[in-house]
Amino acid sequence: VLVPVLDDPPDILIAPDGKVVAVRDAGGGLRVSGGRAGSYVVEQFFEEEAGPAPDSAAMRAGVNCDELGCILNAAAGLQVAHVLDATAFPEDCRRADLIATPLRAPAGCAAALVVDGERLARFGAHAIRLRAAGEQPAFAVRAERSAFPRPWQAGGAEPAAALNTSAAGP
């Protein structure tokens, strides 16, 4: 996972398989969807935090989930939808600012940024910073694998500019 290489802690972290998402809330704490306390991915997400990873209940405080996925509230009032069932896409693509999913997102998804299974397979874990950009959300995205992969890395033929995304989408 990408966390240790970043000086400025990210606002949103997405695991390489898209099954775990962490979002920094308005109070600066990380809230987690899809992971459990003590798991490798969750421990990696909290590695650079001031203390140890909290218990499962504390990590999920403020995270609203149902059988289709979860909604996490990020700083600056942005909503992140962690979609775990394809039937959630119509509503979540319309309402959320960012979609994170291990599934393939529909082409017409209106969220400002979509990090789906295809993008994750190509670029791996994502660390995202929220940037002020007027009324529209803007994101600075760093991915585990670059657009210039090493011979031992899979994927990564997309130009680096595609990883720095604003409200225009991925």
DSSP file with accessible surface (Angstrom, degrees, kcal/mol):
  #  RESIDUE AA STRUCTURE BP1 BP2  ACC     N-H-->O    O-->H-N    N-H-->O    O-->H-N    TCO  KAPPA ALPHA  PHI   PSI    X-CA   Y-CA   Z-CA
    1    1 A V              0   0   39      0, 0.0    14,-0.1     0, 0.0   126,-0.0   0.000 360.0 360.0 360.0 155.1    0.0    0.0    0.0
    2    2 A L    >   +     0   0   21      1,-0.2     3,-1.3     2,-0.1     4,-0.3   0.560 360.0 101.0 -83.7 -11.3    1.2    3.5   -0.8
    3    3 A V  G >  S+     0   0    5      1,-0.2     3,-1.9     2,-0.2    -1,-0.2   0.838  71.3  58.7 -52.3 -50.8    0.9    5.3    2.5
    4    4 A P  G 3  S+     0   0   55      0, 0.0    -1,-0.2     0, 0.0    -2,-0.1   0.737  99.0  59.4 -62.0 -18.9    4.6    5.4    3.8
    5    5 A V  G <  S+     0   0   90     -3,-1.3     2,-0.5     2,-0.0    -2,-0.2   0.508  87.3  91.0 -86.9  -1.4    6.0    7.3    0.8
    6    6 A L    <   -     0   0   20     -3,-1.9     0, 0.0    -4,-0.3     0, 0.0  -0.809  50.4-170.9-103.5 129.1    3.7   10.3    1.2
    7    7 A D  S    S+     0   0  166     -2,-0.5    -1,-0.2     1,-0.2    -4,-0.0   0.875  84.1  54.9 -77.5 -43.0    4.8   13.4    3.3
    8    8 A D  S    S-     0   0   78      1,-0.0    -1,-0.2   121,-0.0     0, 0.0  -0.846 100.7-119.8 -92.7 112.0    1.4   15.0    3.2
    9    9 A P        -     0   0   61      0, 0.0    -2,-0.1     0, 0.0    -6,-0.0  -0.264  30.1-116.7 -60.9 137.4   -1.1   12.4    4.5
   10   10 A P        -     0   0    4      0, 0.0   119,-0.2     0, 0.0     3,-0.1  -0.284   6.3-143.0 -71.6 158.0   -3.8   11.5    2.0
   11   11 A D  S    S+     0   0   15    117,-2.1    13,-3.5     1,-0.3     2,-0.4   0.727  88.2  29.8 -88.5 -26.9   -7.4   12.2    2.5
   12   12 A I  E     -AB  23 128A   1    116,-2.0   116,-3.0    11,-0.2     2,-0.4  -1.000  64.8-170.4-138.9 133.1   -8.6    9.0    0.8
   13   13 A L  E     -AB  22 127A   2      9,-2.9     9,-2.6    -2,-0.4     2,-0.5  -0.985   2.5-169.0-123.9 134.9   -6.8    5.6    0.5
   14   14 A I  E     -AB  21 126A   0    112,-2.6   112,-2.0    -2,-0.4     7,-0.2  -0.991  22.3-126.6-126.9 124.1   -8.0    2.8   -1.7
   15   15 A A    >   -     0   0    0      5,-2.7     3,-1.7    -2,-0.5   109,-0.1  -0.221  31.7-104.2 -63.7 157.6   -6.5   -0.7   -1.4
   16   16 A P  T 3  S+     0   0   48      0, 0.0   108,-0.2     0, 0.0    -1,-0.1   0.796 122.6  42.8 -57.6 -29.0   -5.1   -2.3   -4.5
   17   17 A D  T 3  S-     0   0   81      3,-0.1   104,-0.1   104,-0.0   103,-0.1   0.482 107.9-123.8 -96.1  -2.8   -8.1   -4.6   -4.8
   18   18 A G  S <  S+     0   0    0     -3,-1.7    85,-0.1     2,-0.2    99,-0.1   0.506  82.2 112.0  77.0   5.7  -10.7   -1.9   -4.0
   19   19 A K  S    S+     0   0  123     82,-0.1     2,-0.4     1,-0.1    -1,-0.1   0.627  72.7  48.2 -88.5 -12.3  -12.2   -3.8   -1.1
   20   20 A V        +     0   0   13     -5,-0.0    -5,-2.7    14,-0.0     2,-0.4  -0.998  64.1 178.5-131.0 132.5  -10.9   -1.5    1.6
   21   21 A V  E     -AC  14  33A   0     12,-2.4    12,-2.9    -2,-0.4     2,-0.4  -0.994   8.1-166.0-132.8 136.6  -11.3    2.3    1.5
   22   22 A A  E     -AC  13  32A   0     -9,-2.6    -9,-2.9    -2,-0.4     2,-0.4  -0.983   5.8-170.7-122.9 137.7  -10.2    4.8    4.2
   23   23 A V  E     -AC  12  31A   1      8,-2.6     8,-2.7    -2,-0.4     2,-0.5  -0.993  22.5-129.4-130.4 132.9  -11.4    8.5    4.2
   24   24 A R  E     - C   0  30A  24    -13,-3.5    51,-1.6    -2,-0.4     6,-0.2  -0.714  31.2-147.8 -81.4 122.8  -10.1   11.3    6.4
   25   25 A D    >   -     0   0   34      4,-3.0     3,-2.1    -2,-0.5    50,-0.3  -0.182  33.3 -86.7 -84.2-179.5  -13.0   13.0    8.1
   26   26 A A  T 3  S+     0   0   93      1,-0.3    -1,-0.1    47,-0.2    48,-0.1   0.791 128.4  55.3 -61.0 -27.2  -13.4   16.6    9.0
   27   27 A G  T 3  S-     0   0   78      2,-0.1    -1,-0.3     1,-0.0     3,-0.1   0.464 119.7-108.2 -85.0  -1.4  -11.7   15.9   12.4
   28   28 A G  S <  S+     0   0   34     -3,-2.1     2,-0.2     1,-0.3    -2,-0.1   0.397  77.3 128.2  92.3  -2.2   -8.7   14.4   10.7
   29   29 A G        -     0   0   24     -5,-0.1    -4,-3.0     1,-0.0     2,-0.4  -0.566  60.3-117.2 -86.8 150.8   -9.4   10.8   11.7
   30   30 A L  E     -C   24   0A   3     -6,-0.2     2,-0.4    -2,-0.2    -6,-0.2  -0.743  24.5-163.1 -86.3 132.7   -9.4    7.9    9.2
   31   31 A R  E     -C   23   0A  63     -8,-2.7    -8,-2.6    -2,-0.4     2,-0.4  -0.930  12.5-149.2-113.4 139.5  -12.7    6.1    8.7
   32   32 A V  E     -C   22   0A   0     27,-2.2     2,-0.4    -2,-0.4   -10,-0.2  -0.906  14.9-170.0-122.2 138.6  -12.6    2.7    7.1
   33   33 A S  E    S+C   21   0A   1    -12,-2.9   -12,-2.4    -2,-0.4     3,-0.1  -0.976  75.1  10.6-119.0 134.3  -15.0    0.7    4.9
   34   34 A G  S    S+     0   0   44     -2,-0.4     2,-0.3     1,-0.2    -1,-0.1   0.295 105.5  87.8  90.7 -11.9  -14.5   -2.9    4.0
   35   35 A G        -     0   0    6    -14,-0.2     2,-0.3    21,-0.1    -1,-0.2  -0.742  62.6-136.2-117.6 166.9  -11.6   -3.7    6.4
   36   36 A R    >   -     0   0  160     -2,-0.3     3,-2.0    -3,-0.1     6,-0.3  -0.909  35.8 -90.1-120.9 152.5  -11.3   -4.9    9.9
   37   37 A A  T 3  S+     0   0   31     -2,-0.3     3,-0.1     1,-0.3    18,-0.1  -0.299 113.1  25.1 -56.9 137.5   -9.0   -3.7   12.7
   38   38 A G  T 3  S+     0   0   50      1,-0.3    -1,-0.3    16,-0.2    17,-0.0   0.231  88.3 130.4  90.6 -13.1   -5.8   -5.7   12.7
   39   39 A S    <>  -     0   0   21     -3,-2.0     4,-2.7     1,-0.1    -1,-0.3  -0.355  69.5-114.6 -71.5 156.2   -5.9   -6.7    9.0
   40   40 A Y  H  > S+     0   0  158      1,-0.2     4,-2.3     2,-0.2     5,-0.2   0.924 114.1  47.5 -57.1 -48.2   -2.7   -6.0    7.0
   41   41 A V  H  > S+     0   0   34      1,-0.2     4,-2.3     2,-0.2    -1,-0.2   0.937 113.1  47.7 -63.6 -45.3   -4.3   -3.4    4.7
   42   42 A V  H  > S+     0   0    0     -6,-0.3     4,-2.0     1,-0.2    -1,-0.2   0.929 110.9  51.6 -63.3 -41.9   -5.9   -1.5    7.6
   43   43 A E  H  X S+     0   0   81     -4,-2.7     4,-0.7     1,-0.2    -1,-0.2   0.902 109.6  50.7 -60.8 -39.3   -2.6   -1.5    9.6
   44   44 A Q  H >< S+     0   0   28     -4,-2.3     3,-0.7    -5,-0.2     4,-0.4   0.909 107.7  53.0 -64.5 -41.0   -0.8   -0.1    6.5
   45   45 A F  H 3< S+     0   0    0     -4,-2.3     3,-0.4     1,-0.2    -1,-0.2   0.887 115.6  40.3 -60.2 -38.3   -3.4    2.7    6.2
   46   46 A F  H >< S+     0   0   13     -4,-2.0     3,-1.6     1,-0.2    -1,-0.2   0.475  86.3  99.9 -92.2  -0.2   -2.8    3.6    9.9
   47   47 A E  T << S+     0   0   99     -3,-0.7    -1,-0.2    -4,-0.7    -2,-0.1   0.854  88.2  40.2 -56.3 -39.5    1.0    3.2    9.8
   48   48 A E  T 3  S+     0   0  103     -4,-0.4    -1,-0.3    -3,-0.4    -2,-0.1   0.412  94.8 106.2 -92.6   2.7    1.7    6.9    9.4
   49   49 A E  S <  S-     0   0   49     -3,-1.6     4,-0.1     2,-0.2   -20,-0.0  -0.306  86.9-102.0 -77.3 169.7   -1.0    8.1   11.8
   50   50 A A  S    S+     0   0  118     -2,-0.1    -1,-0.1     2,-0.1    -3,-0.0   0.743  96.7   5.2 -67.6 -23.9   -0.2    9.4   15.3
   51   51 A G  S    S-     0   0   39      1,-0.1    -2,-0.2    -5,-0.1     0, 0.0  -0.767  97.8 -53.6-144.7-170.0   -1.1    6.2   17.1
   52   52 A P        -     0   0  125      0, 0.0    -1,-0.1     0, 0.0    -2,-0.1  -0.247  69.0 -82.2 -70.2 162.1   -2.2    2.6   16.6
   53   53 A A        -     0   0   21      1,-0.1     3,-0.1    -4,-0.1   -10,-0.1  -0.390  51.5-121.0 -61.9 137.0   -5.2    1.7   14.4
   54   54 A P        -     0   0   41      0, 0.0   -16,-0.2     0, 0.0    -1,-0.1  -0.209  36.0 -83.1 -71.8 174.1   -8.4    2.0   16.4
   55   55 A D     >  -     0   0  102      1,-0.1     4,-2.2   -18,-0.1     5,-0.2  -0.211  49.1 -95.5 -71.8 169.7  -10.8   -0.8   17.0
   56   56 A S  H  > S+     0   0   48      1,-0.2     4,-1.4     2,-0.2   -24,-0.2   0.873 122.9  52.7 -56.9 -42.2  -13.3   -1.7   14.4
   57   57 A A  H  4 S+     0   0   77      1,-0.2     4,-0.4     2,-0.2    -1,-0.2   0.926 111.0  46.3 -63.2 -42.9  -16.2    0.3   15.9
   58   58 A A  H >4 S+     0   0   39      1,-0.2     3,-0.9     2,-0.2    -1,-0.2   0.885 109.9  54.4 -67.6 -36.6  -14.1    3.5   16.1
   59   59 A M  H 3< S+     0   0    0     -4,-2.2   -27,-2.2     1,-0.2    -1,-0.2   0.802 111.8  45.2 -65.8 -29.3  -12.8    3.0   12.5
   60   60 A R  T >< S+     0   0   88     -4,-1.4     3,-2.5    -3,-0.2    -1,-0.2   0.410  78.4 130.8 -97.5   2.2  -16.4    2.8   11.3
   61   61 A A  T <  S+     0   0   49     -3,-0.9     3,-0.1    -4,-0.4    -3,-0.1  -0.348  83.7   9.5 -57.7 124.7  -17.8    5.7   13.2
   62   62 A G  T 3  S+     0   0   56      1,-0.3     2,-0.6    -2,-0.1    11,-0.3   0.450  96.9 125.3  83.6  -1.0  -19.8    7.9   10.8
   63   63 A V    <   -     0   0   18     -3,-2.5     2,-0.6     9,-0.1    -1,-0.3  -0.824  48.8-153.8 -93.3 123.2  -19.5    5.3    8.0
   64   64 A N  E     +E   71   0B 104      7,-2.2     7,-2.9    -2,-0.6     2,-0.3  -0.887  21.5 174.5-103.4 116.4  -23.0    4.5    6.7
   65   65 A a  E     +E   70   0B  75     -2,-0.6     2,-0.2     5,-0.3     5,-0.2  -0.872  16.0 169.0-123.3 153.2  -23.3    1.0    5.1
   66   66 A D  E >   -E   69   0B  95      3,-2.5     3,-0.9    -2,-0.3    -2,-0.0  -0.755  59.9 -76.0-138.8-169.6  -25.9   -1.3    3.7
   67   67 A E  T 3  S+     0   0  161     -2,-0.2     3,-0.1     1,-0.2    -2,-0.0   0.662 128.3  52.8 -69.5 -11.5  -25.7   -4.5    1.7
   68   68 A L  T 3  S-     0   0   39      1,-0.3    16,-2.6    19,-0.1    17,-1.3   0.649 121.6 -71.8 -96.7 -19.2  -24.7   -2.6   -1.5
   69   69 A G  E <   -EF  66  83B   4     -3,-0.9    -3,-2.5    14,-0.2     2,-0.3  -0.984  51.4 -76.3 157.2-162.5  -21.8   -0.6   -0.1
   70   70 A a  E     -EF  65  82B   9     12,-2.0    12,-3.2    -2,-0.3     2,-0.5  -0.947  17.8-142.1-135.6 153.7  -20.9    2.3    2.2
   71   71 A I  E     -EF  64  81B  35     -7,-2.9    -7,-2.2    -2,-0.3     2,-0.4  -0.973  19.9-170.7-114.9 127.6  -20.9    6.1    2.2
   72   72 A L  E     - F   0  80B   1      8,-2.9     8,-3.0    -2,-0.5     2,-0.6  -0.965  17.0-137.1-118.3 136.3  -18.0    7.8    3.9
   73   73 A N  E     - F   0  79B  73     -2,-0.4     6,-0.2   -11,-0.3   -47,-0.2  -0.842  22.5-163.6 -98.0 118.3  -17.9   11.6    4.5
   74   74 A A    >   -     0   0    5      4,-3.2     3,-0.9    -2,-0.6     4,-0.3  -0.427  34.4 -75.3 -91.6 169.2  -14.6   13.2    3.7
   75   75 A A  G >  S+     0   0   26    -51,-1.6     3,-1.2   -50,-0.3    -1,-0.2  -0.159 117.4  35.7 -55.9 158.3  -13.3   16.6    4.8
   76   76 A A  G 3  S-     0   0   91      1,-0.2    -1,-0.2    -3,-0.1    -2,-0.1   0.690 130.9 -76.2  66.0  18.1  -14.8   19.6    3.0
   77   77 A G  G <  S+     0   0   67     -3,-0.9    -1,-0.2     1,-0.2     2,-0.2   0.626  85.3 151.4  74.8  13.0  -18.2   17.8    2.8
   78   78 A L    <   -     0   0   21     -3,-1.2    -4,-3.2    -4,-0.3     2,-0.5  -0.553  36.7-140.0 -79.0 145.7  -17.3   15.4    0.0
   79   79 A Q  E     -F   73   0B  66     -6,-0.2    18,-2.0    -2,-0.2    19,-1.6  -0.898  11.0-163.4-108.1 133.3  -19.0   12.0   -0.2
   80   80 A V  E     -Fg  72  98B   1     -8,-3.0    -8,-2.9    -2,-0.5     2,-0.6  -0.964   6.8-155.3-114.0 125.1  -17.1    8.9   -1.1
   81   81 A A  E     -Fg  71  99B   0     17,-2.8    19,-2.9    -2,-0.5     2,-0.9  -0.897   3.7-159.8-101.7 124.1  -19.2    5.9   -2.1
   82   82 A H  E     -Fg  70 100B   0    -12,-3.2   -12,-2.0    -2,-0.6     2,-0.5  -0.874  19.5-159.1-100.5  97.1  -17.5    2.5   -1.6
   83   83 A V  E     +F   69   0B   0     17,-1.8    20,-0.5    -2,-0.9   -14,-0.2  -0.708  27.2 163.6 -88.2 122.6  -19.6    0.4   -4.0
   84   84 A L        +     0   0   77    -16,-2.6     2,-0.4    -2,-0.5   -15,-0.2   0.454  67.6  46.6-114.8  -6.4  -19.6   -3.3   -3.4
   85   85 A D  S >  S-     0   0   65    -17,-1.3     3,-2.3     1,-0.1     4,-0.3  -0.996  76.7-133.0-139.3 132.4  -22.7   -4.3   -5.5
   86   86 A A  G >  S+     0   0   60     -2,-0.4     3,-1.5     1,-0.3    -1,-0.1   0.748 100.8  70.9 -59.5 -25.2  -23.4   -3.1   -9.0
   87   87 A T  G 3  S+     0   0   97      1,-0.3     4,-0.4     2,-0.1    -1,-0.3   0.680  90.6  62.6 -68.3 -12.1  -27.0   -2.2   -8.2
   88   88 A A  G <> S+     0   0    7     -3,-2.3     4,-2.6   -20,-0.2     5,-0.3   0.658  80.5  86.0 -83.0 -16.5  -25.7    0.7   -6.1
   89   89 A F  H <> S+     0   0    9     -3,-1.5     4,-3.0    -4,-0.3     5,-0.4   0.892  80.6  56.1 -57.4 -46.9  -24.1    2.5   -9.1
   90   90 A P  H  > S+     0   0   87      0, 0.0     4,-0.9     0, 0.0    -1,-0.2   0.941 117.9  33.5 -54.8 -47.6  -27.1    4.5  -10.4
   91   91 A E  H  > S+     0   0   89     -4,-0.4     4,-1.9     2,-0.2     3,-0.3   0.942 121.7  46.6 -72.7 -46.9  -27.7    6.2   -7.1
   92   92 A D  H  X S+     0   0   19     -4,-2.6     4,-2.7     1,-0.2    -3,-0.2   0.880 109.3  53.8 -67.6 -37.2  -24.1    6.5   -5.9
   93   93 A b  H  < S+     0   0    8     -4,-3.0    -1,-0.2    -5,-0.3    -2,-0.2   0.828 112.9  46.0 -64.5 -29.3  -22.8    7.8   -9.3
   94   94 A R  H  < S+     0   0  174     -4,-0.9    -2,-0.2    -5,-0.4    -1,-0.2   0.837 124.6  29.1 -80.2 -33.1  -25.4   10.5   -9.1
   95   95 A R  H  < S+     0   0  156     -4,-1.9    -2,-0.2    -5,-0.1   -16,-0.2   0.795 101.5  78.8-102.3 -33.7  -24.8   11.5   -5.4
   96   96 A A     <  -     0   0    6     -4,-2.7    16,-0.3    -5,-0.2   -16,-0.2  -0.472  59.6-148.1 -84.8 153.4  -21.2   10.8   -4.5
   97   97 A D  S    S+     0   0   47    -18,-2.0    16,-1.4     1,-0.3    15,-0.6   0.767  89.7  25.5 -83.2 -30.5  -18.2   13.0   -5.4
   98   98 A L  E     -gh  80 113B   0    -19,-1.6   -17,-2.8    14,-0.2     2,-0.5  -1.000  67.4-156.1-138.5 135.2  -15.9    9.9   -5.6
   99   99 A I  E     -gh  81 114B   0     14,-2.4    16,-3.1    -2,-0.4     2,-0.4  -0.953  10.3-176.9-110.0 128.2  -16.7    6.3   -6.4
  100  100 A A  E     +gh  82 115B   0    -19,-2.9   -17,-1.8    -2,-0.5    16,-0.2  -0.997  20.4 149.1-121.8 128.1  -14.3    3.6   -5.1
  101  101 A T        -     0   0    0     14,-2.2    19,-0.2    -2,-0.4   -82,-0.1  -0.987  52.7-140.8-158.4 145.5  -15.1    0.0   -6.1
  102  102 A P  S    S+     0   0   37      0, 0.0   -83,-0.1     0, 0.0   -18,-0.1   0.598  88.9  80.7 -79.6  -8.9  -13.5   -3.3   -6.9
  103  103 A L  S    S-     0   0   58    -20,-0.5    14,-3.2   -85,-0.1     2,-0.6  -0.319  97.3 -92.2 -87.8 173.2  -16.2   -3.7   -9.7
  104  104 A R        -     0   0  184     12,-0.2    -1,-0.1    13,-0.2     3,-0.1  -0.789  44.3-138.0 -87.3 120.2  -16.2   -2.2  -13.1
  105  105 A A        -     0   0   10     -2,-0.6    11,-0.1    -4,-0.1    13,-0.0  -0.478  24.9 -98.7 -77.0 149.4  -18.1    1.2  -12.9
  106  106 A P    >   -     0   0   61      0, 0.0     3,-1.6     0, 0.0    -1,-0.1  -0.360  29.3-119.8 -67.0 149.0  -20.5    2.1  -15.7
  107  107 A A  T 3  S+     0   0  116      1,-0.3    -2,-0.1    -3,-0.1     0, 0.0   0.822 109.3  54.6 -60.3 -33.0  -19.2    4.5  -18.4
  108  108 A G  T 3  S+     0   0   75      2,-0.0    -1,-0.3     0, 0.0     2,-0.1   0.267  71.4 143.5 -90.4  17.2  -21.8    7.2  -17.6
  109  109 A b    <   -     0   0   22     -3,-1.6   -15,-0.1     1,-0.2     5,-0.1  -0.350  39.1-155.9 -62.1 125.4  -21.0    7.5  -13.9
  110  110 A A        +     0   0   80     -2,-0.1    -1,-0.2    59,-0.0   -16,-0.1   0.453  50.4 121.9 -87.7  -0.7  -21.3   11.2  -13.0
  111  111 A A  S    S-     0   0    7      1,-0.1   -14,-0.2     2,-0.0   -13,-0.1  -0.281  72.4-121.0 -60.1 149.3  -19.0   11.2  -10.0
  112  112 A A  S    S+     0   0   11    -15,-0.6    57,-0.4   -16,-0.3     2,-0.4   0.836  97.9  19.4 -62.7 -33.0  -16.1   13.6  -10.2
  113  113 A L  E     -h   98   0B   0    -16,-1.4   -14,-2.4    56,-0.2     2,-0.5  -0.993  66.6-168.0-141.6 132.9  -13.6   10.7   -9.8
  114  114 A V  E     -h   99   0B  13     -2,-0.4     2,-0.6   -16,-0.2   -14,-0.2  -0.987   4.6-176.9-122.5 121.1  -14.1    7.0  -10.3
  115  115 A V  E     +h  100   0B   0    -16,-3.1   -14,-2.2    -2,-0.5     2,-0.1  -0.921  26.6 165.1-115.4  98.3  -11.5    4.5   -9.1
  116  116 A D     >  -     0   0   21     -2,-0.6     4,-2.7   -16,-0.2     5,-0.2  -0.446  53.4 -83.3-110.1-177.1  -12.9    1.2  -10.2
  117  117 A G  H  > S+     0   0   19    -14,-3.2     4,-2.4     1,-0.2   -13,-0.2   0.846 125.0  52.4 -56.2 -38.7  -11.6   -2.4  -10.7
  118  118 A E  H  > S+     0   0   98    -15,-0.3     4,-1.5     2,-0.2    -1,-0.2   0.934 111.9  44.6 -64.3 -46.5  -10.1   -1.7  -14.1
  119  119 A R  H  > S+     0   0   16      1,-0.2     4,-2.7     2,-0.2     5,-0.3   0.907 114.2  50.1 -65.6 -40.7   -8.2    1.4  -12.9
  120  120 A L  H  X S+     0   0    3     -4,-2.7     4,-2.7     1,-0.2    -2,-0.2   0.902 107.8  53.1 -65.1 -40.2   -7.0   -0.5   -9.8
  121  121 A A  H  < S+     0   0   69     -4,-2.4    -1,-0.2    -5,-0.2    -2,-0.2   0.868 116.2  41.2 -62.2 -32.9   -5.8   -3.5  -11.8
  122  122 A R  H  < S+     0   0   97     -4,-1.5    -2,-0.2    -5,-0.2    -1,-0.2   0.878 133.0  16.9 -81.8 -40.0   -3.8   -1.1  -13.9
  123  123 A F  H  < S-     0   0    0     -4,-2.7    22,-2.7     1,-0.2    21,-0.4   0.497  90.2-145.9-118.1  -8.1   -2.4    1.2  -11.3
  124  124 A G     <  +     0   0    0     -4,-2.7    -1,-0.2    -5,-0.3    -2,-0.1  -0.328  59.0  11.9  76.7-156.9   -2.8   -0.5   -7.9
  125  125 A A  S    S-     0   0    1     18,-0.1    19,-2.4    -4,-0.1     2,-0.4  -0.141  70.2-145.6 -56.3 149.8   -3.4    1.3   -4.6
  126  126 A H  E     -BD  14 143A   1   -112,-2.0  -112,-2.6    17,-0.2     2,-0.4  -0.965  14.0-168.3-123.0 138.2   -4.5    4.9   -4.7
  127  127 A A  E     -BD  13 142A   2     15,-2.8    15,-2.6    -2,-0.4     2,-0.4  -0.998  19.1-168.5-121.2 125.0   -3.7    7.8   -2.3
  128  128 A I  E     -BD  12 141A   0   -116,-3.0  -117,-2.1    -2,-0.4  -116,-2.0  -0.952  13.2-161.3-125.7 132.4   -5.8   10.9   -3.0
  129  129 A R  E     - D   0 140A  51     11,-2.6    11,-2.6    -2,-0.4     2,-0.4  -0.909  22.7-127.9-107.2 138.9   -5.6   14.4   -1.7
  130  130 A L  E     - D   0 139A  25     -2,-0.4     2,-0.4     9,-0.2     9,-0.2  -0.681  25.7-164.0 -83.9 136.9   -8.5   16.8   -1.9
  131  131 A R  E     - D   0 138A 116      7,-2.9     7,-1.0    -2,-0.4     2,-0.3  -0.968  24.1-112.1-123.1 139.9   -7.8   20.1   -3.5
  132  132 A A        +     0   0  109     -2,-0.4     3,-0.1     5,-0.1     7,-0.0  -0.509  44.3 158.5 -69.1 130.4   -9.8   23.2   -3.4
  133  133 A A    >   -     0   0   51      1,-0.5     3,-1.1    -2,-0.3     2,-0.1  -0.266  54.6 -98.2-150.0  52.1  -11.3   24.0   -6.8
  134  134 A G  T 3  S-     0   0   80      1,-0.2    -1,-0.5     4,-0.0     4,-0.1  -0.409  91.4 -17.7  68.8-136.2  -14.3   26.3   -6.3
  135  135 A E  T 3  S+     0   0  194     -2,-0.1    -1,-0.2    -3,-0.1    -3,-0.0   0.766 126.0  71.7 -77.0 -27.6  -17.6   24.5   -6.4
  136  136 A Q  S <  S-     0   0  113     -3,-1.1    -3,-0.2     1,-0.1    31,-0.1  -0.734  87.3-116.1 -92.4 139.2  -16.3   21.3   -8.1
  137  137 A P        -     0   0   19      0, 0.0     2,-0.3     0, 0.0    30,-0.2  -0.395  28.9-162.8 -69.7 148.4  -14.1   18.9   -6.2
  138  138 A A  E     -D  131   0A  13     -7,-1.0    -7,-2.9    28,-0.2     2,-0.4  -0.976   2.6-158.6-131.6 148.9  -10.5   18.4   -7.4
  139  139 A F  E     -D  130   0A   9     26,-1.9     2,-0.6    -2,-0.3    26,-0.3  -0.967  16.9-151.6-132.3 141.3   -8.2   15.6   -6.6
  140  140 A A  E     -D  129   0A  25    -11,-2.6   -11,-2.6    -2,-0.4     2,-0.4  -0.974  30.5-162.1-107.8 116.9   -4.4   15.0   -6.6
  141  141 A V  E     -D  128   0A   4     -2,-0.6     2,-0.4    22,-0.5   -13,-0.2  -0.863  16.7-175.8-110.7 132.1   -4.0   11.3   -7.2
  142  142 A R  E     -D  127   0A 132    -15,-2.6   -15,-2.8    -2,-0.4     2,-0.3  -0.993  13.1-161.8-121.8 134.3   -1.0    9.1   -6.5
  143  143 A A  E     -D  126   0A  19     -2,-0.4   -17,-0.2   -17,-0.2   -19,-0.1  -0.808  27.8-121.6-116.3 157.3   -1.0    5.5   -7.5
  144  144 A E  S    S+     0   0   77    -19,-2.4     2,-0.4   -21,-0.4   -20,-0.2   0.880 102.0  42.9 -62.0 -43.0    1.1    2.5   -6.5
  145  145 A R  S    S-     0   0   42    -22,-2.7    -1,-0.1   -20,-0.2    11,-0.1  -0.907  83.8-139.3-109.8 136.8    2.2    1.8  -10.1
  146  146 A S        -     0   0   47     -2,-0.4    12,-0.1     2,-0.2    -2,-0.0  -0.225  29.9-101.5 -85.5 176.8    3.2    4.6  -12.4
  147  147 A A  S    S+     0   0    9      1,-0.2    -1,-0.1    10,-0.1    -2,-0.0   0.573 119.5  60.0 -72.2  -8.6    2.5    5.1  -16.1
  148  148 A F  S    S-     0   0  143     11,-0.0    -1,-0.2     9,-0.0    -2,-0.2  -0.720  85.6-163.5-120.1  77.3    6.0    3.9  -16.7
  149  149 A P        -     0   0   54      0, 0.0     6,-0.1     0, 0.0    -2,-0.1  -0.232  16.6-123.0 -67.5 151.3    6.0    0.4  -15.2
  150  150 A R    >   -     0   0  128      4,-0.1     3,-2.2     1,-0.1    -5,-0.0  -0.471  37.4 -99.8 -79.4 162.0    9.1   -1.6  -14.3
  151  151 A P  T 3  S+     0   0  129      0, 0.0    -1,-0.1     0, 0.0     0, 0.0   0.816 124.2  53.3 -57.8 -25.9    9.5   -5.0  -16.0
  152  152 A W  T 3  S+     0   0  198      2,-0.1     2,-0.4     0, 0.0     0, 0.0   0.477  95.3  86.3 -89.7  -0.5    8.2   -6.7  -12.8
  153  153 A Q  S <  S-     0   0   57     -3,-2.2     2,-0.2     2,-0.1    -8,-0.0  -0.821  71.2-136.5-101.5 141.5    5.1   -4.6  -12.6
  154  154 A A        -     0   0   69     -2,-0.4    -4,-0.1   -33,-0.1    -2,-0.1  -0.602  64.6  -2.0 -87.6 153.2    1.8   -5.4  -14.3
  155  155 A G        +     0   0   45     -2,-0.2   -33,-0.1     1,-0.1   -32,-0.1  -0.084  62.2 129.1  71.5-170.6   -0.2   -2.7  -16.1
  156  156 A G        +     0   0    1     -8,-0.1    -1,-0.1   -11,-0.1   -33,-0.1   0.928  20.3 131.1  91.7  49.7    0.5    1.0  -16.3
  157  157 A A        +     0   0   77     -9,-0.1   -10,-0.1     2,-0.1     3,-0.1   0.463  44.1 107.9-105.4  -1.8    0.4    2.3  -19.9
  158  158 A E  S    S-     0   0   45    -12,-0.1     5,-0.1     1,-0.1     0, 0.0  -0.519  80.8-101.6 -76.4 139.7   -1.8    5.3  -19.2
  159  159 A P    >   -     0   0   90      0, 0.0     3,-1.6     0, 0.0     4,-0.4  -0.257  27.3-118.3 -59.9 148.6   -0.1    8.7  -19.3
  160  160 A A  G >> S+     0   0   49      1,-0.3     3,-1.9     2,-0.2     4,-0.7   0.827 111.2  68.2 -58.0 -32.9    0.8   10.2  -15.9
  161  161 A A  G >4 S+     0   0   78      1,-0.3     3,-0.8     2,-0.2    -1,-0.3   0.821  90.0  63.6 -58.7 -28.8   -1.6   13.1  -16.6
  162  162 A A  G <4 S+     0   0   23     -3,-1.6    -1,-0.3     1,-0.2    -2,-0.2   0.711  96.8  57.9 -69.5 -18.2   -4.5   10.8  -16.4
  163  163 A L  G <4 S+     0   0   15     -3,-1.9     2,-0.9    -4,-0.4   -22,-0.5   0.698  91.9  72.0 -85.5 -20.7   -3.6   10.1  -12.7
  164  164 A N  S << S-     0   0  109     -3,-0.8     2,-0.4    -4,-0.7   -24,-0.1  -0.847  77.0-179.5 -95.9 105.5   -3.9   13.8  -11.7
  165  165 A T        +     0   0    8     -2,-0.9   -26,-1.9   -26,-0.3     2,-0.2  -0.848  19.1 179.3-118.2 140.6   -7.7   14.3  -11.9
  166  166 A S    >   -     0   0   65      3,-0.4     3,-2.1    -2,-0.4   -28,-0.2  -0.420  62.3 -57.6-115.8-159.9  -10.0   17.2  -11.3
  167  167 A A  T 3  S+     0   0   32      1,-0.3   -29,-0.1   -30,-0.2    -2,-0.0   0.655 120.0  80.8 -60.3 -13.3  -13.8   17.4  -11.6
  168  168 A A  T 3  S-     0   0   99      1,-0.2    -1,-0.3   -55,-0.0   -55,-0.1   0.685 101.6-120.1 -69.3 -15.1  -13.6   16.3  -15.2
  169  169 A G    <         0   0   14     -3,-2.1    -3,-0.4   -57,-0.4    -1,-0.2  -0.494 360.0 360.0 104.8-176.2  -13.3   12.7  -14.1
  170  170 A P              0   0   88      0, 0.0    -7,-0.1     0, 0.0    -8,-0.1  -0.164 360.0 360.0 -68.6 360.0  -10.7   10.0  -14.6
